[in-house]
Amino acid sequence: MPAEFSPQDIVNLADNVSDIICSFRFDPNPRLVYINRAIVLLSLYDQEEFYNDPGLFLQIIYSEDRPLVEAILRDGRPTQAEFRICRRTGVVFHVQGFFNDIYRSETHQMVELHAILRAIPEKEQRRSHSVHSHNANSIDVDQRMRRYVEELKIISDIGRTLGESLDLAKIFWRLGQAVQRLFPDVHAQYISKYHPEIEQINCAYAVINGEELNVDEFPPVALDHSPKATQSQAILQREPFIINDMVAHRGGIENLGQLVGSGQIPRSALYVPMLSNNNVLGVVQVQSTELNRFNDEDARLLAVVANSAATVLQNASVHSELMNAYDETLAGWGFAVDLRDRETEGHSLRVATLTRKIAIHLGIQNDALTEMWRGAMLHDIGKLGVPDSVLLKAGALDPQEWEQMRKHPGLAYDMLHSISFLKGAVDIPYAHHEWWNGSGYPRGLQGEQIPLAARIFAFADVWDAVTSDRPYRQAWSREKASEHIREFTGTHFDPNLLDVFLQVVTEE
């Protein structure tokens, strides 16, 4: 059975193709109701400008071809036609238009007209050379077309790949890769994140001469309201900012400071704010050792990329804040369990921290690492379902009481597995009392039947238990605890993880 697509799925698909896709609705005159992101690169006008100005679509049609397109829109009939589109900067492209109608036969009424505009292959583009042959600065049409196709591919790629991760570092890295592809000749590029609440700019990605730099080496800078400001000016004005001569702008080479970078002098630069819902999330800047390297077309192109990234960053930031709130709530649950079981105050946070360190040494990262931390924080959540008379009993438990106590992993599973946010964190609460030799509970799992997260956690859990003070005994020494872990490796613990665990606790 074919998958169902939502309207938003269709829009996302259309926004990541290289052809221009647009729709006109007749009520009764044709009105543009949709145009995809490909128009931004070809025309250098934003999508919003087409929606805000109903006449803009016809305005970008070359004047001699405009009557043809007006007739097509007026008639609203299926047809094909070749015409020219003028870029904002005056560059002209030939396109082939394919128009299809949605016609309501019972009322003899035109409803919508859909169009696909496809740039004509390079060999056909030669005919457009005469249009601007008087322009001595015009670029060879074939070269221009090849560059356009490459730019459109980069825009399409970044639109598709940026949203694949909600990790901010990955988003900045992917944005940096796209910028390098768009401007392969530049000396340096920097991507900064802006924090409006404190008016601070932090470097999030930096490349000089193709070498990626450690952003921790770049100190945060305050928003600069002075006329000599660079990226601050892009933030304050909310629009691209070009410096044709960096030395003249700064009043001398001695004032360039850290902008000199690797010893080469950046002579020109382009700064573009990353805008989402009119909020500035950061700045993308590129620098060249050539004077006057950047123009308005470069600025418009980089703005398309920067604003695409800004939308993803906005979503990622919201997601990150939400995840932080969730994790703080989970930590609160862990502390609540620790407080109820008076012997183990602070235990959940300590074992979660140690579990995370072991997992990092094993190469575990990203979502799996996060889920492991959450599972460790909630490992004893099932004890909330154990009666106080059992959980808080001062003496030894009788067989019936032990049976109740041993139910807490199953209770944890019942509490967590139906919460979609915590499905990946269930392994530790459900399996942290399973033993390598199969003698654990509640399911009697053996060896690698036990989830890896639970096998890692078993080391951290026992280590913290024996190295912490309890009412009935003092904490063991690290040497005694290590010997205990070794003694039960192969019965309680996974022997394949012993060396990594000992390395972690030794480094601590």
C-alpha positions as CSV (number, residue, x, y, z in Angstrom):
1,M,0.0,0.0,0.0
2,P,1.6,3.4,-1.0
3,A,2.6,5.7,1.8
4,E,0.5,8.6,2.6
5,F,2.0,12.1,2.1
6,S,0.9,15.2,4.0
7,P,0.7,18.5,2.1
8,Q,3.9,19.5,4.0
9,D,5.7,16.4,2.7
10,I,4.8,17.5,-0.9
11,V,6.1,21.1,-0.2
12,N,9.4,19.7,1.2
13,L,9.8,17.5,-1.8
14,A,9.1,20.4,-4.3
15,D,11.5,22.7,-2.4
16,N,14.4,20.3,-3.0
17,V,14.2,19.9,-6.8
18,S,16.2,22.0,-9.3
19,D,13.3,22.9,-11.5
20,I,11.1,25.9,-10.6
21,I,7.6,24.7,-9.6
22,C,4.8,27.2,-9.3
23,S,1.0,27.1,-9.1
24,F,-1.6,29.7,-10.0
25,R,-5.2,29.8,-8.8
26,F,-8.0,31.3,-10.8
27,D,-10.4,33.4,-8.8
28,P,-11.2,34.4,-11.5
29,N,-7.8,35.9,-12.6
30,P,-4.6,33.9,-12.2
31,R,-2.9,34.4,-8.8
32,L,0.4,32.9,-7.7
33,V,-0.2,30.6,-4.7
34,Y,3.0,28.6,-4.5
35,I,6.6,28.8,-5.8
36,N,9.4,26.6,-4.7
37,R,12.9,27.5,-3.5
38,A,14.5,27.0,-6.9
39,I,13.2,30.5,-8.0
40,V,15.3,32.1,-5.3
41,L,18.6,30.9,-6.8
42,L,17.6,31.6,-10.4
43,S,16.0,35.0,-9.8
44,L,17.8,36.1,-6.5
45,Y,14.4,37.2,-5.2
46,D,13.1,35.6,-2.0
47,Q,10.0,33.4,-2.1
48,E,8.2,35.8,0.3
49,E,8.7,38.6,-2.3
50,F,6.7,36.7,-4.8
51,Y,3.9,36.1,-2.3
52,N,3.9,39.8,-1.2
53,D,4.1,41.3,-4.7
54,P,1.5,39.6,-7.0
55,G,3.1,41.2,-10.1
56,L,6.7,40.1,-9.4
57,F,6.5,36.8,-11.3
58,L,5.7,38.7,-14.6
59,Q,8.3,41.3,-13.8
60,I,11.1,38.8,-13.9
61,I,10.0,37.7,-17.4
62,Y,12.2,39.3,-20.1
63,S,10.2,42.2,-21.5
64,E,9.9,40.8,-25.0
65,D,8.6,37.5,-23.8
66,R,6.2,38.9,-21.2
67,P,3.1,39.0,-23.5
68,L,3.6,35.3,-24.3
69,V,3.6,34.3,-20.6
70,E,0.7,36.7,-19.9
71,A,-1.3,35.0,-22.6
72,I,-0.5,31.5,-21.1
73,L,-1.6,32.6,-17.7
74,R,-4.7,34.3,-19.0
75,D,-5.8,31.3,-21.1
76,G,-4.9,28.7,-18.5
77,R,-4.5,25.9,-20.9
78,P,-1.9,23.0,-21.1
79,T,1.0,24.2,-23.2
80,Q,4.8,24.3,-23.5
81,A,6.8,27.5,-24.2
82,E,10.3,28.8,-24.2
83,F,10.9,32.3,-22.7
84,R,13.6,34.2,-20.8
85,I,13.8,35.1,-17.1
86,C,15.9,38.1,-15.8
87,R,17.9,37.6,-12.6
88,R,17.8,40.5,-10.1
89,T,21.3,41.4,-11.3
90,G,20.3,41.6,-15.0
91,V,21.6,38.2,-16.0
92,V,19.2,36.4,-18.4
93,F,18.3,32.7,-18.6
94,H,16.3,30.8,-21.1
95,V,13.8,28.4,-19.6
96,Q,11.4,25.8,-21.0
97,G,7.9,26.1,-19.3
98,F,5.5,23.2,-19.0
99,F,2.0,24.3,-18.0
100,N,-0.8,21.9,-16.9
101,D,-4.3,22.9,-15.8
102,I,-6.8,21.7,-13.3
103,Y,-10.1,22.2,-15.0
104,R,-13.5,21.6,-13.5
105,S,-15.5,20.2,-16.4
106,E,-18.9,20.3,-14.7
107,T,-18.7,24.1,-14.3
108,H,-16.4,24.8,-17.2
109,Q,-14.2,26.7,-14.8
110,M,-10.4,26.9,-14.6
111,V,-9.3,26.1,-11.0
112,E,-5.5,26.0,-11.1
113,L,-2.6,26.1,-13.5
114,H,0.7,24.4,-12.5
115,A,4.0,25.1,-14.1
116,I,7.5,23.6,-14.2
117,L,10.2,25.9,-15.5
118,R,13.4,24.1,-16.5
119,A,16.6,25.9,-17.5
120,I,17.5,25.0,-21.0
121,P,20.7,22.9,-21.5
122,E,23.9,24.8,-22.2
123,K,24.0,24.3,-25.9
124,E,20.6,26.0,-26.2
125,Q,21.7,28.8,-24.0
126,R,24.1,30.2,-26.6
127,R,21.1,31.8,-28.3
128,S,20.7,34.1,-25.3
129,H,24.2,35.5,-25.6
130,S,23.0,38.2,-28.1
131,V,20.6,39.5,-25.5
132,H,23.5,41.1,-23.4
133,S,26.2,41.1,-26.0
134,H,26.6,44.8,-25.4
135,N,27.6,44.1,-21.8
136,A,31.4,43.8,-21.7
137,N,31.3,42.4,-18.2
138,S,28.8,39.6,-19.0
139,I,30.1,36.1,-18.2
140,D,30.2,33.5,-20.9
141,V,26.7,32.0,-21.0
142,D,27.8,28.4,-20.9
143,Q,30.0,29.1,-17.9
144,R,27.2,31.0,-16.2
145,M,24.8,28.1,-16.8
146,R,27.3,25.6,-15.4
147,R,27.7,27.8,-12.3
148,Y,24.0,28.1,-11.9
149,V,23.5,24.4,-12.0
150,E,26.2,23.9,-9.4
151,E,24.7,26.5,-7.2
152,L,21.3,25.0,-7.4
153,K,22.7,21.6,-6.6
154,I,24.4,23.0,-3.5
155,I,21.1,24.7,-2.4
156,S,19.2,21.5,-2.9
157,D,21.8,19.5,-1.0
158,I,21.9,21.8,1.9
159,G,18.1,21.9,2.1
160,R,18.0,18.1,2.2
161,T,20.9,17.4,4.5
162,L,20.7,20.2,7.1
163,G,17.4,18.9,8.5
164,E,18.9,15.4,8.9
165,S,20.3,16.3,12.3
166,L,19.2,18.3,15.3
167,D,22.7,18.5,16.6
168,L,23.8,22.1,16.4
169,A,27.5,21.3,15.8
170,K,26.6,19.1,12.8
171,I,24.3,21.8,11.4
172,F,27.1,24.4,11.6
173,W,29.5,21.9,10.0
174,R,27.2,21.1,7.1
175,L,26.5,24.8,6.6
176,G,30.3,25.4,6.5
177,Q,30.7,22.6,3.9
178,A,28.1,24.2,1.7
179,V,29.6,27.7,1.9
180,Q,33.0,26.2,0.9
181,R,31.4,24.7,-2.2
182,L,29.8,28.0,-3.1
183,F,33.0,30.0,-2.6
184,P,35.9,27.6,-3.1
185,D,38.4,30.5,-3.7
186,V,37.9,32.4,-0.5
187,H,40.7,32.6,2.1
188,A,38.6,32.2,5.2
189,Q,35.0,31.6,6.4
190,Y,33.5,31.9,9.8
191,I,30.1,31.0,11.1
192,S,29.0,32.6,14.3
193,K,26.0,32.1,16.6
194,Y,24.4,35.2,18.1
195,H,22.9,35.3,21.6
196,P,20.5,38.3,21.6
197,E,19.7,38.1,25.3
198,I,23.3,39.0,26.2
199,E,24.3,40.6,22.8
200,Q,27.2,38.1,22.4
201,I,28.6,36.5,19.3
202,N,30.3,33.1,19.5
203,C,32.3,31.4,16.8
204,A,30.6,28.1,15.8
205,Y,32.7,27.1,12.7
206,A,35.9,28.4,11.3
207,V,38.1,27.5,8.2
208,I,41.2,29.3,7.0
209,N,42.9,28.1,3.8
210,G,40.8,24.9,3.9
211,E,41.8,24.0,7.4
212,E,39.1,23.7,10.0
213,L,40.0,25.4,13.3
214,N,39.1,24.8,16.9
215,V,36.3,27.2,17.6
216,D,37.2,27.1,21.3
217,E,40.2,29.2,20.5
218,F,37.9,32.1,19.4
219,P,36.7,34.1,22.5
220,P,33.1,35.4,22.4
221,V,32.8,39.0,21.4
222,A,30.2,41.6,22.4
223,L,27.8,43.1,19.8
224,D,29.6,46.2,18.4
225,H,27.5,49.2,17.6
226,S,30.4,51.3,16.2
227,P,30.6,52.2,12.5
228,K,33.7,50.0,12.1
229,A,31.8,46.9,13.1
230,T,31.7,44.0,10.7
231,Q,29.6,41.0,11.6
232,S,27.8,43.1,14.2
233,Q,26.7,45.4,11.4
234,A,25.1,42.5,9.6
235,I,23.2,41.6,12.8
236,L,22.1,45.1,13.5
237,Q,21.0,45.9,9.9
238,R,19.6,42.4,9.3
239,E,20.9,42.3,5.8
240,P,24.1,41.3,4.0
241,F,27.1,43.6,4.3
242,I,30.0,43.8,1.9
243,I,33.5,45.3,2.6
244,N,35.4,45.8,-0.6
245,D,38.6,46.8,1.2
246,M,39.1,45.5,4.7
247,V,42.3,47.6,5.3
248,A,40.5,50.9,4.4
249,H,37.4,49.9,6.4
250,R,39.5,49.3,9.5
251,G,41.7,52.3,9.0
252,G,44.9,50.5,8.4
253,I,46.3,47.0,8.4
254,E,47.4,47.4,12.0
255,N,43.7,47.4,13.1
256,L,42.8,44.1,11.5
257,G,44.0,42.1,14.5
258,Q,43.0,38.5,14.6
259,L,41.3,38.8,11.2
260,V,44.7,38.4,9.6
261,G,44.4,34.7,10.6
262,S,47.2,32.7,9.0
263,G,49.3,35.7,8.1
264,Q,47.5,36.4,4.8
265,I,45.6,39.7,4.7
266,P,41.9,39.5,4.0
267,R,41.2,42.4,1.6
268,S,37.5,42.0,1.1
269,A,34.7,40.3,3.0
270,L,31.0,39.4,2.9
271,Y,28.8,39.2,6.0
272,V,25.3,37.6,5.9
273,P,23.0,37.4,8.8
274,M,21.2,34.1,9.4
275,L,17.5,35.1,9.7
276,S,14.5,33.0,10.9
277,N,11.2,34.8,11.5
278,N,13.2,38.1,11.4
279,N,15.3,36.9,14.3
280,V,19.1,36.9,13.8
281,L,20.5,33.5,14.8
282,G,24.1,34.2,13.6
283,V,26.3,35.4,10.9
284,V,28.0,33.7,7.9
285,Q,31.1,35.5,6.7
286,V,33.6,34.8,3.9
287,Q,36.9,36.6,3.3
288,S,39.1,36.9,0.3
289,T,42.7,38.1,-0.2
290,E,41.4,39.9,-3.3
291,L,40.0,43.4,-3.3
292,N,36.3,43.7,-4.4
293,R,35.8,39.9,-4.5
294,F,32.2,40.0,-3.5
295,N,29.1,41.5,-5.2
296,D,25.4,41.7,-4.6
297,E,24.8,38.4,-6.4
298,D,27.2,36.7,-4.0
299,A,25.3,38.2,-1.1
300,R,21.9,37.1,-2.3
301,L,23.2,33.6,-2.9
302,L,24.8,33.3,0.5
303,A,21.7,34.7,2.1
304,V,19.6,31.8,0.6
305,V,22.0,29.3,2.2
306,A,22.2,31.2,5.5
307,N,18.5,31.6,5.9
308,S,17.9,27.9,5.0
309,A,20.3,27.0,7.8
310,A,18.7,29.5,10.2
311,T,15.3,27.7,9.9
312,V,16.9,24.4,10.8
313,L,18.9,26.0,13.6
314,Q,15.8,27.6,15.0
315,N,14.1,24.1,15.1
316,A,17.2,22.5,16.6
317,S,17.5,25.2,19.3
318,V,13.8,24.6,20.3
319,H,14.4,20.9,20.3
320,S,17.6,21.3,22.3
321,E,15.8,23.4,24.9
322,L,13.0,20.9,25.1
323,M,15.4,18.0,25.5
324,N,17.2,19.9,28.3
325,A,13.9,20.4,30.0
326,Y,13.1,16.7,29.7
327,D,16.5,15.7,31.0
328,E,16.1,18.0,34.0
329,T,12.8,16.4,34.7
330,L,14.3,12.9,34.5
331,A,17.1,14.0,36.8
332,G,14.4,15.1,39.2
333,W,12.8,11.7,39.0
334,G,16.1,10.1,39.8
335,F,16.7,12.3,42.8
336,A,13.1,11.5,44.0
337,V,14.0,7.8,43.9
338,D,17.3,8.4,45.8
339,L,15.5,10.4,48.5
340,R,12.9,7.7,49.0
341,D,15.6,5.1,49.3
342,R,17.5,7.0,52.0
343,E,20.6,4.8,51.7
344,T,21.4,5.9,48.1
345,E,21.2,9.7,48.0
346,G,23.0,11.0,44.9
347,H,23.4,7.5,43.6
348,S,21.5,7.9,40.3
349,L,23.5,10.9,39.1
350,R,26.8,9.3,40.0
351,V,26.1,6.1,38.2
352,A,24.6,7.9,35.2
353,T,27.8,10.0,35.0
354,L,30.1,6.9,35.3
355,T,28.0,5.0,32.8
356,R,28.3,7.8,30.3
357,K,32.1,7.9,30.7
358,I,32.4,4.2,30.1
359,A,30.2,4.4,27.0
360,I,32.3,7.3,25.6
361,H,35.4,5.1,25.9
362,L,33.6,2.4,24.0
363,G,32.9,4.8,21.1
364,I,29.2,5.2,21.9
365,Q,27.9,8.7,20.9
366,N,25.0,10.9,20.0
367,D,21.5,9.5,20.6
368,A,22.7,6.2,22.0
369,L,24.8,8.0,24.6
370,T,21.9,10.2,25.6
371,E,19.5,7.3,26.0
372,M,22.0,5.5,28.1
373,W,22.3,8.5,30.4
374,R,18.6,8.7,30.7
375,G,18.2,5.0,31.4
376,A,20.9,5.2,34.1
377,M,19.2,8.2,35.8
378,L,15.9,6.2,35.9
379,H,17.4,2.8,36.6
380,D,15.6,2.4,40.0
381,I,12.3,4.2,38.9
382,G,10.5,0.9,39.4
383,K,11.2,1.2,43.2
384,L,8.4,3.8,43.3
385,G,6.1,0.8,43.0
386,V,7.7,-1.1,45.9
387,P,5.9,-0.6,49.3
388,D,7.7,1.4,52.0
389,S,7.5,-1.6,54.3
390,V,9.8,-3.5,51.9
391,L,12.0,-0.7,50.5
392,L,12.7,0.9,53.9
393,K,12.9,-2.2,56.0
394,A,15.9,-2.0,58.3
395,G,16.5,-5.8,58.6
396,A,16.9,-8.6,56.1
397,L,14.0,-9.2,53.6
398,D,12.0,-12.4,53.9
399,P,11.4,-14.5,50.7
400,Q,8.0,-12.8,50.0
401,E,9.5,-9.3,50.4
402,W,12.4,-10.2,48.1
403,E,9.8,-11.3,45.5
404,Q,8.2,-7.8,45.8
405,M,11.6,-6.1,45.6
406,R,12.6,-8.1,42.5
407,K,9.6,-6.8,40.7
408,H,11.0,-3.3,40.4
409,P,12.7,-3.8,36.9
410,G,9.4,-5.0,35.5
411,L,7.6,-2.1,37.1
412,A,10.1,0.2,35.5
413,Y,9.4,-1.3,32.1
414,D,5.6,-0.9,32.6
415,M,6.1,2.8,33.5
416,L,8.5,3.7,30.7
417,H,8.0,1.6,27.6
418,S,4.8,3.3,26.5
419,I,6.5,6.8,26.7
420,S,7.9,7.3,23.2
421,F,10.5,9.8,24.4
422,L,11.9,7.1,26.8
423,K,11.6,3.9,24.7
424,G,15.3,4.0,23.9
425,A,16.1,4.4,27.6
426,V,14.3,1.3,28.9
427,D,17.2,-1.2,28.6
428,I,18.9,-0.2,31.8
429,P,15.9,0.1,34.1
430,Y,14.6,-3.2,32.8
431,A,17.8,-5.3,32.6
432,H,20.3,-3.8,35.1
433,H,19.9,-6.8,37.5
434,E,20.6,-9.4,34.8
435,W,23.9,-11.3,35.3
436,W,26.3,-12.4,32.6
437,N,25.9,-16.0,33.6
438,G,22.1,-15.9,33.4
439,S,21.4,-16.0,37.2
440,G,20.0,-12.4,37.4
441,Y,16.4,-11.2,37.2
442,P,13.7,-10.5,36.1
443,R,14.2,-12.5,32.8
444,G,17.3,-14.5,33.4
445,L,19.1,-13.2,30.4
446,Q,22.6,-14.5,29.7
447,G,25.7,-13.1,28.0
448,E,25.0,-10.8,25.0
449,Q,21.2,-11.3,25.4
450,I,21.6,-8.6,28.0
451,P,21.5,-5.2,26.3
452,L,24.9,-3.5,26.1
453,A,23.6,-0.5,28.0
454,A,22.7,-2.7,30.9
455,R,26.0,-4.6,30.8
456,I,27.9,-1.2,31.0
457,F,25.6,0.1,33.7
458,A,26.2,-3.0,35.9
459,F,29.8,-2.0,36.4
460,A,28.9,1.5,37.4
461,D,26.0,0.5,39.7
462,V,28.1,-2.0,41.7
463,W,31.1,0.3,41.8
464,D,29.1,3.2,43.2
465,A,27.3,0.9,45.7
466,V,30.5,-0.5,47.3
467,T,32.5,2.8,47.2
468,S,29.8,4.8,48.9
469,D,29.1,5.0,52.6
470,R,26.1,3.1,53.9
471,P,24.5,3.1,57.4
472,Y,25.6,-0.5,57.8
473,R,29.2,-0.2,56.5
474,Q,31.8,2.3,55.3
475,A,32.8,2.8,51.7
476,W,35.3,0.3,50.3
477,S,38.7,1.4,49.1
478,R,39.2,1.7,45.3
479,E,41.6,-1.3,45.4
480,K,39.0,-3.5,47.3
481,A,36.2,-2.4,44.9
482,S,38.4,-3.2,41.8
483,E,39.2,-6.6,43.2
484,H,35.5,-7.3,43.8
485,I,34.6,-6.3,40.2
486,R,37.4,-8.6,38.9
487,E,36.1,-11.5,41.1
488,F,32.6,-11.3,39.6
489,T,33.6,-10.7,36.0
490,G,32.3,-13.6,34.0
491,T,29.5,-14.3,36.4
492,H,27.9,-10.9,37.1
493,F,29.9,-8.7,34.6
494,D,30.7,-8.9,30.9
495,P,34.4,-9.9,30.7
496,N,34.7,-8.0,27.4
497,L,34.1,-4.7,29.2
498,L,36.4,-5.1,32.2
499,D,39.5,-3.5,30.9
500,V,37.6,-0.4,29.6
501,F,35.8,0.0,33.0
502,L,39.1,-0.3,35.0
503,Q,40.7,2.3,32.6
504,V,37.9,4.7,33.3
505,V,37.9,4.4,37.1
506,T,41.7,4.6,37.1
507,E,41.6,7.9,35.1
508,E,39.2,9.3,37.6
